[in-house]
Amino acid sequence: MQSVVYTRIPRLDPALVERARSIHVADLHEGLGPVVGRQCLMQPQMRALFPAARVCGQAITSFNFPGDNLMLHAAFRVAEPGDVLVLTNGGSPQGALWGEIASHYSRIRKLGGAVIDGATRDTVQITEMGFPVFASHVSVSYPGKRGPGAVNVPVVLAGVTVNPGDLIVGDADGVMAIPPSRVETAVRNAEARMAKEAEIKRRLDGGETLYDVGAMKGLFEAAGIVEIDAVWNDRADAS
């Protein structure tokens, strides 16, 4: 196999990325709708290394041979400030793809974070430095540096196809990869959802019930929910 590195990705408007940066993953997920939102959402095994980790930036993708992380170093060569390194070895825990030195160097380079379908290690040190890392495994397993692999080609992480340049957003709730053509819609709808939820909270603070604010009466009726003013095991013929 010939290893290959593509040096460029399609670039989003930085102002749009900044708008997305202030939005939680749950709101962006809802903003994409029930089908596309699910297509962009990585499976739950992709978790933040520490609860405060947040990431928002464009994907520099790296496919690594299982047990090897040579192509991580190729990805470093083409990544720009704010970019998110998106690494996979097919999801194997063998050969840690990430660790303390990679995080330290990423901070120097002002990179946005790392999302890894594979293993990371040095979790205490990374947490202490506060660099945002998301991974599907934690393992100290030694990584080789032989290749083969590729950089800035489509890869699959935790059930989602990630293309170079996709917007990667992650927080304690999960990680999404949003295609550039969908980012504006996701952000606009998420901002509208946030404004709506702010109004809901204002009404709840004013004493209204969630049943009324959420218009649950119609939903209950549509679902055929029946309310019975009794204990469940009451019997009319009980002696």
TITORDO-248052 format. One line per 4 residues: number of its first residue (from 1); for each residue x, y, z of N, C-alpha, C. Coordinates in steps of 0.1 Angstrom, whole numbers. Each point is the difference from the previous one (the first is absolute). Layout:
NUM> X,Y,Z,X,Y,Z,X,Y,Z ~ ...;
This chain:
1> 8,-12,0,-8,12,0,9,12,0 ~ -4,10,-9,8,13,0,-7,9,10 ~ 8,5,10,-5,10,9,-1,13,-7 ~ -10,8,3,-2,13,-7,-5,10,10;
5> 5,13,-2,-4,11,8,-6,11,-9 ~ -12,4,1,-6,11,-7,2,12,9 ~ 6,11,-5,4,11,9,-11,11,2 ~ -11,-1,-7,-10,10,1,-14,-6,3;
9> -8,8,6,-14,-3,3,-9,12,-5 ~ -13,-2,-3,-9,11,-2,-2,8,12 ~ 1,13,-1,-1,9,12,-13,7,2 ~ -5,-1,12,-13,7,3,3,15,4;
13> -10,8,-1,1,14,5,3,0,15 ~ 11,6,4,4,0,14,-11,5,9 ~ -8,10,-5,-11,6,8,-11,-11,3 ~ -2,-9,-9,-10,-10,2,5,-10,10;
17> 13,-4,-1,6,-9,10,-1,6,14 ~ 2,13,1,-1,7,13,-15,-1,6 ~ -9,2,-9,-14,-1,4,-3,-14,6 ~ 5,-10,-7,-2,-14,4,7,-3,13;
21> 11,7,3,8,-3,12,-8,3,13 ~ -10,9,-1,-7,4,12,-13,-9,2 ~ -1,-10,-8,-12,-8,0,3,-14,5 ~ -9,-6,9,2,-13,5,-3,-11,-11;
25> 6,-11,1,-2,-11,-10,-15,-4,-1 ~ -6,0,12,-15,-4,0,-8,9,-9 ~ 3,13,0,-8,10,-8,4,-1,-14 ~ 12,-2,-4,4,-3,-14,-6,-12,-5;
29> 0,-11,8,-6,-12,-4,-15,2,-3 ~ -7,6,9,-14,3,-3,-2,9,-12 ~ 9,10,-2,-1,9,-11,1,-7,-13 ~ 6,-11,-1,1,-8,-13,-12,-8,-3;
33> -9,-2,10,-11,-9,-2,2,-14,3 ~ -10,-8,0,1,-14,6,8,-9,-9 ~ 1,2,-13,7,-9,-9,15,4,-1 ~ 2,12,-5,14,5,-2,7,1,14;
37> -7,4,10,6,1,13,5,-13,5 ~ -7,-11,-2,5,-13,4,11,-5,-9 ~ 0,4,-13,11,-4,-9,13,7,4 ~ 0,11,6,12,8,4,5,-4,14;
41> -8,-7,8,3,-2,14,8,-13,2 ~ 12,1,6,8,-11,2,-6,-9,11 ~ 2,-13,0,-5,-9,10,6,4,14 ~ -8,-4,10,3,5,14,14,-4,5;
45> 6,-10,-6,14,-4,5,10,11,-2 ~ -3,10,-9,9,11,-2,-3,10,11 ~ 9,1,10,-3,8,12,11,10,3 ~ -4,10,7,10,11,4,9,-6,11;
49> 13,3,-1,9,-5,10,-2,6,14 ~ -6,12,0,-3,7,12,-13,8,-2 ~ -9,2,10,-13,6,-3,0,14,-6 ~ 10,8,3,0,14,-6,6,0,-14;
53> 4,-11,-6,5,1,-13,-10,4,-10 ~ 4,10,-9,-9,5,-11,9,1,-12 ~ -6,-3,-11,8,1,-13,-9,5,-11 ~ 5,9,-8,-7,5,-12,10,5,-10;
57> 2,-8,-11,9,4,-10,-1,-9,-12 ~ 7,3,-11,0,-8,-12,9,-12,1 ~ -4,-11,-6,6,-13,1,12,-1,-9 ~ 12,-4,7,11,-5,-8,0,-15,3;
61> -3,-8,-9,-2,-15,2,13,-8,-2 ~ 1,-10,8,12,-9,-1,-4,-14,2 ~ 2,-9,-10,-2,-14,1,13,-7,4 ~ 1,-7,11,12,-7,4,-2,-15,0;
65> 11,-7,-3,0,-14,0,-2,-4,15 ~ -8,-11,3,-1,-4,14,13,-2,7 ~ 1,5,12,13,-1,7,11,10,-4 ~ -4,10,-8,10,9,-5,-6,14,0;
69> 9,10,2,-5,14,-1,9,9,-8 ~ 7,-5,-10,9,8,-8,-7,11,-7 ~ -13,-3,-5,-7,10,-8,-5,11,9 ~ 0,-1,13,-3,11,9,10,11,-3;
73> 13,-3,-1,10,9,-2,-1,7,-14 ~ -5,-8,-10,-2,6,-13,-12,10,1 ~ -10,-3,8,-11,10,2,4,12,7 ~ 9,-1,10,6,12,6,6,10,-10;
77> 6,-5,-11,7,8,-9,-9,9,-8 ~ -13,-4,-2,-9,8,-8,-11,7,8 ~ -1,-3,13,-11,6,8,3,15,3 ~ -10,8,0,1,14,3,-7,4,13;
81> 3,11,6,-6,4,12,-15,-1,0 ~ -6,-6,10,-14,-2,1,-5,-13,-5 ~ 8,-7,-9,-4,-13,-5,-1,-11,10 ~ -8,-10,-2,-2,-11,9,6,-12,-7;
85> 9,-7,6,6,-12,-5,-10,-12,2 ~ -4,-6,-10,-10,-11,0,7,-13,-4 ~ 3,-9,10,9,-11,-2,-8,-13,1 ~ 3,-10,-8,-5,-13,2,10,-11,-4;
89> -1,-11,7,7,-12,-4,-10,-12,-2 ~ -13,4,-3,-10,-9,-1,-7,-3,13 ~ 3,8,10,-6,-2,13,7,-10,10 ~ 12,-4,-4,8,-9,8,6,6,13;
93> 0,-7,11,7,6,12,15,-3,-1 ~ 5,-7,-10,14,-3,-1,8,12,-6 ~ 10,4,7,9,11,-5,-7,13,2 ~ 3,7,12,-6,13,3,3,10,-11;
97> -10,6,-5,1,10,-11,4,14,6 ~ -2,2,13,1,13,5,6,-1,15 ~ 6,11,4,5,0,14,4,14,4 ~ 8,1,11,4,13,6,8,9,-10;
101> 10,-6,-7,8,8,-8,-8,6,-12 ~ -9,-8,-6,-8,4,-11,-9,12,5 ~ -5,-1,12,-9,11,5,9,12,2 ~ 12,-1,6,8,11,3,4,7,-13;
105> 4,-8,-10,3,6,-13,-12,7,-7 ~ -12,-6,2,-12,6,-6,-3,14,6 ~ 3,1,13,-2,13,7,9,10,-6 ~ 13,-4,-2,9,10,-6,-4,4,-14;
109> -6,-10,-7,-4,3,-14,-14,7,0 ~ -7,1,11,-13,6,1,-10,-8,-7 ~ 1,-13,0,-10,-8,-6,-13,-1,9 ~ -11,-4,-6,-13,1,7,-3,-12,8;
113> 6,-12,-2,-3,-11,8,3,-13,-8 ~ -3,-11,6,2,-13,-7,-12,-9,3 ~ -4,-7,-11,-11,-10,1,6,-13,-5 ~ -1,-11,8,8,-12,-3,-9,-12,1;
117> -2,-7,-11,-6,-13,1,11,-10,1 ~ 4,-3,12,12,-7,4,4,4,14 ~ 12,-2,3,4,2,14,8,13,2 ~ -3,6,12,9,10,5,6,-5,13;
121> 11,7,4,5,-3,14,4,13,6 ~ 7,-1,12,4,12,7,-12,9,4 ~ -10,-6,4,-13,7,2,1,10,11 ~ 8,-3,11,1,10,11,7,12,-5;
125> 11,-2,-7,8,12,-5,-8,8,-10 ~ -8,-6,-9,-8,7,-9,-11,8,7 ~ -6,-6,9,-10,6,8,5,13,7 ~ 12,-2,6,6,11,7,3,12,-9;
129> 4,-3,-12,4,11,-9,-13,6,-7 ~ -11,-8,1,-13,5,-6,-1,0,-15 ~ 8,-8,-6,-2,-1,-15,-11,-10,-3 ~ -10,5,-9,-12,-8,-2,3,-13,-9;
133> -2,-11,6,2,-13,-7,-12,-9,2 ~ -5,-6,-10,-11,-9,0,5,-13,-6 ~ -3,-12,6,5,-12,-4,-10,-12,3 ~ 2,-11,-8,-9,-11,3,7,-10,9;
137> 13,1,2,7,-9,9,11,7,8 ~ 3,-5,11,12,5,8,9,-13,2 ~ 12,2,-5,10,-12,1,14,6,-1 ~ 9,-6,8,14,4,-2,7,-8,-10;
141> -7,-8,-8,7,-9,-10,9,8,-9 ~ 12,-5,-1,11,6,-8,-4,1,-15 ~ 2,12,-6,-3,2,-14,13,-1,-8 ~ 0,-7,-11,11,0,-10,-1,12,-9;
145> 10,1,-8,1,12,-9,6,-5,-14 ~ -8,-8,-6,4,-6,-13,-10,4,-11 ~ -12,3,3,-10,1,-11,-6,-14,-3 ~ -7,-1,-11,-4,11,-9,-12,8,5;
149> -5,10,-7,-12,7,4,-2,12,-10 ~ -9,9,4,-3,11,-9,-5,12,8 ~ 2,12,-5,-5,12,7,-9,8,-10 ~ -11,5,6,-9,8,-8,-7,-8,-11;
153> -5,-12,4,-9,-8,-8,-12,-3,9 ~ -11,-5,-6,-11,-4,8,3,-11,10 ~ -4,1,12,2,-10,10,-13,-3,7 ~ -1,-11,7,-12,-3,8,4,-1,15;
157> -7,8,8,2,1,14,-13,-3,8 ~ 0,-10,8,-12,-3,8,-13,0,-7 ~ 0,-6,-12,-12,-1,-8,-3,12,-9 ~ 9,10,-1,-3,12,-8,12,1,-10;
161> -4,3,-13,10,3,-10,4,15,2 ~ 13,2,1,5,14,2,8,3,-12 ~ -3,11,-7,8,5,-11,9,11,4 ~ 11,1,-6,9,12,3,-7,13,-1;
165> 1,8,10,-7,13,0,-14,0,6 ~ -5,-11,4,-13,-1,8,2,8,13 ~ -10,6,5,0,7,12,-2,-10,11 ~ 10,-1,9,0,-9,11,-4,7,13;
169> -11,-4,6,-4,7,13,-2,-11,10 ~ 5,3,12,-1,-10,11,0,6,13 ~ -8,-6,9,0,4,14,-3,-12,9 ~ -4,2,12,-2,-12,9,-12,-9,-5;
173> -8,5,-9,-12,-8,-5,4,-8,-12 ~ 11,3,-7,3,-8,-12,7,8,-10 ~ 2,-6,-12,8,6,-11,-8,-2,-13 ~ 0,11,-8,-6,0,-13,10,4,-10;
177> -2,-5,-13,7,5,-11,-10,5,-10 ~ 0,13,-2,-10,7,-9,6,4,-13 ~ -5,-5,-11,5,4,-13,0,15,-2 ~ 9,6,-7,0,14,-2,-13,6,-6;
181> -7,-8,-9,-12,5,-6,-12,0,10 ~ 2,-6,12,-11,-1,10,3,9,12 ~ 11,7,1,4,7,12,-9,12,2 ~ -3,8,-11,-8,12,2,-14,-4,5;
185> -6,-10,-6,-13,-4,5,0,-5,14 ~ 10,-8,4,1,-5,14,1,12,9 ~ 9,10,-3,2,11,9,-12,9,1 ~ -6,3,-11,-12,9,0,-12,-7,8;
189> -2,-13,-3,-11,-6,7,3,-2,15 ~ 13,-3,3,4,-1,14,-2,13,8 ~ 4,11,-6,-2,13,6,-15,3,3 ~ -9,-3,-10,-14,1,2,-5,-8,11;
193> 5,-13,1,-4,-9,11,4,6,14 ~ 12,5,0,5,6,13,-8,11,4 ~ -4,9,-9,-9,11,3,-14,-5,5 ~ -5,-10,-6,-13,-6,4,1,-6,15;
197> 11,-7,2,2,-6,14,2,11,10 ~ 6,11,-3,2,11,9,-14,6,4 ~ -9,0,-10,-14,5,3,-7,-10,9 ~ 2,-13,-3,-6,-11,9,4,2,14;
201> 13,1,2,5,2,14,-5,12,7 ~ -2,11,-8,-5,12,5,-15,-2,5 ~ -8,-8,-8,-13,-3,4,-1,-9,12 ~ 9,-10,1,0,-9,11,4,8,13;
205> 10,9,-1,4,8,11,-12,8,5 ~ -9,4,-9,-12,8,3,-11,-8,6 ~ 2,-14,2,-10,-8,7,-9,-9,-9 ~ 2,1,-13,-7,-9,-9,5,-15,1;
209> -8,-9,-3,4,-14,0,6,-4,-13 ~ 8,-11,0,6,-5,-12,-10,-6,-9 ~ -11,-5,6,-11,-6,-7,-7,10,-9 ~ -2,12,5,-6,11,-7,10,6,-10;
213> 12,3,5,10,7,-9,3,-9,-12 ~ 1,-13,2,3,-9,-10,-11,-5,-9 ~ -12,6,3,-12,-4,-8,-2,-15,0 ~ 1,-6,12,-1,-15,2,-14,-5,-2;
217> -10,8,3,-14,-5,-1,-3,-6,-13 ~ 3,7,-11,-2,-6,-13,8,-12,-3 ~ 12,0,5,9,-12,-3,-5,-12,8 ~ -5,2,12,-6,-11,8,-12,-5,-7;
221> -8,8,-5,-12,-4,-6,3,-8,-13 ~ 10,5,-8,4,-7,-12,6,-14,3 ~ 6,-1,12,6,-13,4,-10,-9,6 ~ -12,4,3,-10,-8,6,2,-2,15;
225> 7,9,7,3,-1,14,-13,2,8 ~ -3,-9,9,-12,2,8,4,2,15 ~ -5,10,6,3,2,14,-12,-5,9 ~ 3,-9,10,-10,-6,8,3,5,15;
229> -10,6,6,1,5,13,-1,-11,10 ~ 10,-9,1,-1,-12,9,14,-5,2 ~ 2,-9,10,12,-8,1,0,-11,-10 ~ 11,-4,-6,0,-10,-11,-7,-13,4;
233> 1,-4,13,-6,-13,3,-13,1,8 ~ -6,12,-1,-14,1,6,-9,-9,-8 ~ -10,-6,7,-10,-9,-7,-14,5,5 ~ -8,2,-9,-14,5,3,-7,-10,9;
237> 3,-13,-2,-7,-10,7,7,-5,13 ~ 11,7,4,7,-4,11,-9,1,13 ~ 1,-10,9,-9,-1,12,7,7,11;
